């Protein structure tokens, strides 16, 4: 892979949860991936874990983000770190967007 630019028009939406949660790949390389996640109010990313380290920043909206059973509110500008293998989930309280960074990249998102 040698792509350097990822125009928005070339990145399709992927529905994650019955159209209330959609994601769009933003950029990726051999060691890092960024994914923008769009939530409608009430949208949920149910508890899950993956081996990838994750950092997330809230771009807009209001959320409840849970990591290892601890729930904290998130709003624009707030961020969270999730170590690989740690259970986490998110619930959208007010329509918004989050930007996730993963290392290594989520190969499952590239299929």
C-alpha positions in Angstrom: 0.0 0.0 0.0 1.4 3.4 -0.9 -1.6 5.7 -0.8 -0.8 9.1 0.8 -4.1 11.0 0.2 -7.6 9.8 1.0 -10.2 12.1 -0.5 -13.5 12.1 1.3 -15.4 11.4 -2.0 -13.5 8.1 -2.3 -14.3 6.9 1.2 -17.7 5.1 1.5 -19.8 5.0 4.6 -20.0 1.6 6.4 -23.1 1.1 8.5 -22.2 -0.3 11.9 -25.5 -0.4 13.8 -28.8 -0.2 12.0 -27.8 3.2 10.4 -27.6 4.9 13.8 -23.8 4.4 13.7 -21.7 4.7 10.5 -18.0 4.9 9.9 -15.7 6.2 7.3 -12.1 5.3 6.8 -10.0 8.5 6.8 -6.4 7.4 6.4 -4.2 4.4 7.0 -0.7 3.1 6.6 1.2 0.1 7.8 1.2 1.1 11.5 -1.7 3.5 11.9 -5.4 3.9 10.9 -7.9 6.8 11.4 -11.6 6.2 11.2 -14.4 8.8 11.6 -17.5 7.4 13.3 -20.9 9.2 12.9 -23.6 8.7 15.5 -27.3 9.5 15.6 -28.7 10.3 19.0 -29.3 7.0 20.8 -26.7 5.2 18.6 -24.6 2.6 20.4 -21.3 0.8 19.8 -21.9 -2.2 22.1 -19.2 -3.5 24.4 -16.3 -5.1 22.4 -12.6 -5.5 22.6 -9.9 -5.9 19.9 -6.1 -6.3 20.0 -5.6 -2.8 18.6 -4.6 0.2 20.8 -7.2 2.9 20.2 -7.2 6.7 20.9 -10.5 8.5 20.3 -11.3 12.2 20.2 -14.9 13.5 20.3 -15.3 16.0 17.4 -18.9 17.0 18.1 -22.0 15.8 20.1 -22.3 14.2 23.5 -21.5 10.7 24.5 -21.0 8.2 27.3 -17.8 6.2 26.8 -17.2 3.1 28.9 -13.8 1.5 29.3 -13.3 -1.5 31.6 -16.7 -0.8 33.3 -15.9 2.9 34.0 -18.3 5.3 32.2 -17.4 9.0 31.6 -19.2 11.7 29.6 -17.5 13.0 26.4 -18.1 16.1 24.4 -16.2 18.0 21.7 -12.5 18.1 22.5 -12.5 15.2 25.0 -10.4 12.1 24.3 -9.9 8.6 25.6 -7.2 5.9 25.3 -8.2 2.2 25.1 -5.4 -0.3 25.4 -5.6 -3.3 23.2 -7.8 -6.1 24.5 -9.7 -3.9 26.9 -13.6 -4.0 26.8 -15.2 -0.7 25.8 -18.4 0.8 24.5 -20.0 4.1 23.6 -23.5 5.5 23.7 -24.5 8.7 21.9 -26.6 11.2 23.9 -26.6 13.9 21.2 -25.8 13.4 17.5 -22.1 13.7 16.9 -18.8 12.4 15.5 -15.7 10.7 16.9 -12.3 10.2 15.4 -10.7 6.9 16.2 -7.0 6.1 15.7 -5.9 2.5 15.8 -2.5 0.9 15.9 -1.9 -1.5 14.3 -4.5 -0.8 11.6 -7.8 -2.6 11.8 -7.4 -5.1 8.9 -11.1 -6.1 9.3 -12.0 -2.5 8.3 -10.1 -2.8 5.1 -12.1 -5.8 3.8 
